[in-house]
Amino acid sequence: MSDAAALDDIRADCRRLAQEIIDSFPAFGGMVATAESCTGGLIAGAITDIAGSSAVFDRGFVTYSNEAKQDMLGVRETTLEAFGAVSAQVATEMVLGARRRSRADFAVSVTGVAGPGGGSPQKPVGLVWMGLSGPGDLTSAVELRWDPSWSRDMIRAATVRAALEALIGRAAMAGVSQAPPGSP
């Protein structure tokens, strides 16, 4: 499969996943917020491209610079200095900031190296940290490692797809955990 065809497939997946969020999140009563660095608003864009998104999407924060992460999301300067912008710690502070500074029940954050330059041996092109938070204060950070030979577009699209999948998974978990005892 060519790179262009693979990218088209990922983008089609993103559209399908965004539609699933629009269709299923009202049942969870949940609103979504995004905090994005390396994707530059593409996750929010994927969701808001779908009609009806206003029922589930509260807001998106595009925090490309460290200053924006601090100003808009409350990421601590000490965290950025100690771990760098591409880290589990920053992804976690970003996602918690998105929840605190929105009406969202669910939030996702991403920070990474989309390339083609900017990588290092410790943080290569294709490294992305994703933060996820939802009801019950369940928050986690997940390391994603995409093929460093992929194009910037491919890395960003794959990250959007992973974020949408994670939101759906977290909402399904919340739906199960909030079900009354004895319910199917």
Secondary structure, 3 states (H helix, E strand, C coil): CCHHHHHHHHHHHHHHHHHHHHHHHHHHCCCEEEEECCCCCHHHHHHHCCCCHHHCEEEEEECCCHHHHHHHHCCCHHHHHHHCCCCHHHHHHHHHHHHHCCCCCEEEEEEECCCCCCCCCCCCCCEEEEEEEEHHHEEEEEEEECCCCCCHHHHHHHHHHHHHHHHHHHHHHHHHHCCCCCCC
